[in-house]
Each structure stands twice: as structure tokens, then as C-alpha cells.
Amino acid sequence: MTRLLYEYSIADCGHLIIPYVFGTVDTDQIYSYQLLSELGHRGNLHKAHNPAGIHSSSLEGIIAIAKEHLSIHSDVEESLDIFKHRYTYRENLIIIYQMADKFFYDHYKPDNLQNVAAPKIFKSEQACIQWVKSGLDRPNQGSNVLDFRR
């Protein structure tokens, strides 16, 4: 699979819709998507690969297909909007959560939905962001701006 396009992800019906290029026909890209569920591994569609079974030639089209499928099949009864604080950095997806006064995160690499986050708790969202960013910068010694994507 090619890289997941986290920067175009959309939260809907308690899921995060993550598009990716499924393939190319002539010079046209065909898009598919994967899902993350707010329910995590308890969710029926958590880490599902295109459960609608339909592809699109546009990012907008694949997002619309996923939203329509989720409007019918989502098992999230009440969305907590946990994908609100998500970031893309060096093509990685970072989702930051808060419980009481503690912050933690999930980290997904560009090519799969395997959470590789360290089991670490932070005192602030900014401290969490800086720790993850420094870890991703370490092998590359580069400096990019962390983009907030909703």
C-alpha cells in the first residue's frame, strides 16, 4: 500500500476516515480508505479497509463514500470527538488525548495503522507534541512545522 494520506483525514460518525492511493489507471489515481474508530479495538470498523467496497477517482469522492457508509453502519452511538487534536508530522499521524489533567498520544506511521506510541503520560498537550516531534526528528535531524489538521 502507498502512504496513508493523514493530512486529508476527516472525522465522522465516531471514526477517522483516512484516504490513500489504491492504485493508478493510466495516469489517474484511484483512492480507497481505512478507518480508525473512537471505540478502538472494540469498534466493528476499527482499522477496516474500505468496508463500503467502493473506490473513487477523487479524494472528495472517497470521503463521501466513507461518510455515507458510516452514516448507516457506524457502531459509535455517541461521538466523543477524540480525533479533534490530531497532527501530521513527517507523514506520521499523531492523535493526542486528554484524561483529567494528563495527556497521552497514539502514533501511526505513514504506511500502516499500527499504533507505535510509547506508553508515556504528559502534563500538557504541548509537552506531548514536543516529545513526539523530537523523537521523529532524531533520525533525520530535520526541522519541520507540526501541522494541526481537523
Long-range contacts (C-beta under 8 A, 24 or more apart in sequence): 1-111, 1-112, 2-111, 3-91, 3-110, 3-111, 4-34, 4-93, 4-108, 4-110, 4-111, 4-112, 4-113, 5-59, 6-86, 6-88, 6-91, 6-92, 6-93, 6-108, 6-110, 6-149, 7-88, 7-147, 7-149, 8-59, 8-63, 9-83, 9-86, 9-93, 9-149, 10-63, 10-66, 10-67, 11-81, 11-83, 11-84, 11-150, 12-66, 12-67, 12-70, 13-67, 13-70, 13-71, 13-74, 13-76, 13-79, 14-38, 14-39, 14-43, 14-74, 14-76, 14-78, 14-79, 14-80, 15-43, 15-45, 15-70, 15-74, 15-76, 16-83, 16-86, 16-95, 17-63, 17-66, 17-67, 17-70, 18-93, 18-113, 19-59, 19-62, 19-63, 22-50, 22-55, 28-57, 29-57, 30-55, 30-56, 30-57, 31-55, 31-56, 31-57, 31-58, 31-59, 31-61, 31-62, 32-62, 33-62, 33-63, 33-65, 33-66, 34-113, 35-66, 35-70, 36-83, 36-113, 37-75, 37-76, 38-76, 38-79, 38-80, 38-82, 38-83, 39-75, 39-76, 43-75, 43-76, 44-73, 44-75, 45-70, 45-73, 45-74, 45-75, 47-113, 84-150, 85-125, 85-148, 86-148, 86-149, 86-150, 87-129, 87-146, 87-147, 87-148, 87-149, 88-147, 88-149, 89-132, 89-133, 89-136, 89-144, 89-146, 89-147, 90-136, 90-140, 90-142, 90-144, 92-136, 94-129, 94-132, 96-125, 96-128, 96-129, 98-125, 103-127, 103-128, 104-128, 105-132, 107-132
